[in-house]
């Protein structure tokens, strides 16, 4: 999802609770805060020697342990106001890919992509997911897709898998 798409959904659903799911049935607690917004420029070279660049917006979410009993989620209106203030100070690239950074005591800190969004009468819910690392130069590196047998701990180095 692009940053602009997220901002537009917040605008369209300005009176709803803003909810995030990071796993099946696992919600970020209502005690979360938006603690940082990162405008990131990535310059990379893959293992095939190809260079690439792109921009990302990363919104960090943190659950405040002092508000563990909180049951009311941040409103989409308030989230949009926070992001508008950020944009006034450090303009966001609205065409940048959007990710959320989150972790708690039972879920490792990760940068998660938006898998989807849904709404009902009260909530705007974003489903987040992690993405596996990939070889971006599979053809150049001669990588073939090999599936490991269930239960095996590693690939044979001669098998062609990374």
C-alpha positions as CSV (number, residue, x, y, z in Angstrom):
1,X,0.0,0.0,0.0
2,X,1.2,3.5,-0.8
3,X,1.3,6.2,1.8
4,X,-1.4,8.2,-0.1
5,X,-3.8,5.2,-0.1
6,X,-3.5,4.9,3.7
7,X,-4.0,8.7,4.2
8,X,-7.1,8.6,1.9
9,X,-8.6,5.7,3.9
10,X,-8.1,7.7,7.1
11,X,-9.8,10.6,5.5
12,X,-12.7,8.6,4.1
13,X,-13.3,6.9,7.5
14,X,-12.6,9.8,9.8
15,X,-14.9,8.8,12.7
16,X,-13.8,5.2,13.2
17,X,-11.4,3.5,15.5
18,X,-8.0,2.7,13.9
19,X,-7.1,-0.9,14.5
20,X,-4.1,-3.0,13.4
21,X,-3.9,-6.8,13.2
22,X,-0.4,-8.4,12.9
23,X,-1.5,-12.0,12.9
24,X,-4.7,-14.1,12.7
25,X,-6.8,-12.7,15.5
26,X,-3.9,-10.8,17.0
27,X,-4.5,-7.1,17.4
28,X,-2.1,-4.4,18.5
29,X,-3.5,-3.2,21.8
30,X,-5.8,-0.1,22.1
31,X,-2.9,1.4,24.2
32,X,-0.8,1.9,21.0
33,X,0.7,5.2,20.1
34,X,2.3,6.5,16.8
35,X,5.8,7.2,18.1
36,X,7.7,7.9,15.0
37,X,7.3,8.4,11.3
38,X,10.3,7.6,9.1
39,X,10.8,8.9,5.6
40,X,13.3,6.4,4.2
41,X,15.3,6.5,1.0
42,X,16.8,3.2,0.1
43,X,19.8,2.8,-2.2
44,X,20.7,-0.8,-2.8
45,X,22.7,-3.2,-4.9
46,X,21.5,-6.8,-5.2
47,X,23.6,-9.9,-5.3
48,X,23.4,-9.8,-9.2
49,X,25.1,-6.4,-9.2
50,X,22.0,-4.4,-10.1
51,X,21.4,-1.1,-8.3
52,X,17.9,0.0,-7.2
53,X,16.4,2.8,-5.2
54,X,13.0,3.5,-3.7
55,X,11.3,5.4,-0.9
56,X,9.4,4.1,2.1
57,X,7.2,5.6,4.9
58,X,7.6,3.6,8.1
59,X,5.1,4.4,10.9
60,X,6.2,3.0,14.3
61,X,3.6,1.8,16.7
62,X,4.2,1.2,20.4
63,X,2.0,-0.1,23.1
64,X,2.3,2.0,26.3
65,X,2.5,-0.4,29.3
66,X,1.1,2.4,31.5
67,X,-2.2,2.2,29.5
68,X,-2.6,-1.6,29.3
69,X,-6.2,-1.3,30.5
70,X,-7.2,1.1,27.7
71,X,-10.0,-0.2,25.5
72,X,-10.6,2.7,23.1
73,X,-8.5,2.8,20.0
74,X,-6.9,5.8,18.5
75,X,-9.4,7.4,16.1
76,X,-8.7,7.7,12.4
77,X,-9.3,11.5,12.8
78,X,-6.5,11.8,15.4
79,X,-4.1,9.6,13.5
80,X,-4.6,11.7,10.4
81,X,-4.0,14.9,12.5
82,X,-0.7,13.4,13.8
83,X,0.4,12.5,10.2
84,X,-0.6,15.9,8.9
85,X,1.6,17.5,11.6
86,X,4.5,15.2,10.6
87,X,4.0,16.0,6.9
88,X,4.1,19.8,7.7
89,X,7.5,19.3,9.5
90,X,9.0,16.5,7.3
91,X,7.0,16.0,4.1
92,X,6.2,12.4,3.3
93,X,6.5,11.0,-0.1
94,X,2.9,10.0,-0.6
95,X,3.8,7.6,-3.4
96,X,6.2,5.7,-1.1
97,X,5.5,2.2,0.1
98,X,4.0,2.2,3.6
99,X,5.2,-0.1,6.3
100,X,4.5,-0.3,10.1
101,X,7.2,-1.1,12.6
102,X,5.8,-3.0,15.6
103,X,6.8,-5.5,18.2
104,X,5.8,-6.6,21.7
105,X,6.8,-9.2,24.3
106,X,5.3,-12.0,22.2
107,X,6.0,-10.7,18.7
108,X,9.4,-9.8,17.4
109,X,9.9,-6.3,16.2
110,X,9.4,-6.2,12.5
111,X,8.5,-3.9,9.7
112,X,5.2,-5.1,8.4
113,X,3.5,-4.4,5.1
114,X,-0.3,-3.7,4.7
115,X,-1.9,-6.8,3.4
116,X,-5.4,-5.3,3.4
117,X,-7.9,-3.0,5.0
118,X,-11.5,-3.6,6.0
119,X,-14.1,-1.5,7.7
120,X,-17.3,-1.9,9.6
121,X,-19.5,0.6,11.3
122,X,-17.0,1.3,14.1
123,X,-13.5,0.3,13.0
124,X,-11.1,0.7,10.2
125,X,-8.8,-2.3,10.4
126,X,-5.5,-2.8,8.7
127,X,-4.1,-6.3,8.4
128,X,-0.3,-6.3,8.5
129,X,2.1,-9.0,7.4
130,X,5.8,-9.6,7.2
131,X,7.5,-10.5,3.9
132,X,10.2,-13.0,3.5
133,X,13.6,-12.0,2.2
134,X,14.1,-12.8,-1.5
135,X,16.9,-13.1,-3.9
136,X,16.2,-10.3,-6.4
137,X,18.6,-11.7,-9.0
138,X,17.5,-15.3,-9.2
139,X,18.2,-15.6,-12.9
140,X,21.6,-13.9,-12.7
141,X,22.6,-16.0,-9.7
142,X,21.3,-19.3,-11.2
143,X,18.9,-19.8,-8.3
144,X,16.4,-22.5,-8.8
145,X,13.4,-22.9,-6.6
146,X,13.9,-26.0,-4.5
147,X,11.4,-27.0,-1.9
148,X,13.0,-28.6,1.2
149,X,11.4,-31.8,2.4
150,X,9.3,-31.2,5.5
151,X,11.3,-31.4,8.6
152,X,14.7,-31.0,7.0
153,X,17.0,-28.4,8.6
154,X,18.8,-27.2,5.6
155,X,19.4,-27.5,1.8
156,X,22.3,-29.4,0.3
157,X,24.7,-26.7,-1.0
158,X,24.7,-28.3,-4.4
159,X,20.9,-28.2,-4.6
160,X,20.8,-24.7,-6.0
161,X,18.7,-23.1,-3.3
162,X,20.0,-20.0,-1.4
